[in-house]
Amino acid sequence: GRSLAIREVDAGSCNGCELEIHALNNPVYDIERFGLKFVASPRHADVLLVTGPVTWNMKEALERTYAATPEPKWVVAAGDCSVDCGVFAGSYACVGPVSSVIPVDVHVPGCPPKPIEILKGLLTLVDAADGAISATTQQVKV
C-alpha cells in the first residue's frame, strides 16, 4: 500500500481537535501501521490535516502552506470548526471554514472528532492514492 505524510495545520482552533490528532500516534491507534506519518514541513507532506476555522491571522499562512505542499496533495478538514466554523461562526476573527480558503477533499465532523473518525478520513485518502484516483469531497460518516 501507499504511505502518506501528513502536515497538521491549526488554522485557529481551540486545540480540542489537536488533542484527538495527537492520540493517533499512541499504541491504540498506531497510525504508522497504515503507512501514515506526521511531518514537520509542508514540502514533505502529501496531506494537510487542518483544524479550526480559518482566522484572519492564519489565512495567509494556510495559503502558503497549501502552496508549499507538492502535487498530488489532499486536504482533510477535521472538526466542526473547519467545516462550518462551529462555535466560532460569526466571529469577527474568522475568515470562514477551511474550504473558503483552500480546496478540501475530506471533511471529518465532530467537536472534537474522535481519533477513529480522523483515521477513517485519512484512510479514504490512502485508498484514493493506492487507486491513483482523485478523492472527491466527502464527509466521513461514523
Summary of the structure (lengths in Angstrom):
residues: 142
radius of gyration: 13.8
end to end distance: 23.7
largest distance: 43.9
contacts: 485
relative contact order: 0.21
helix: 39%
strand: 21%
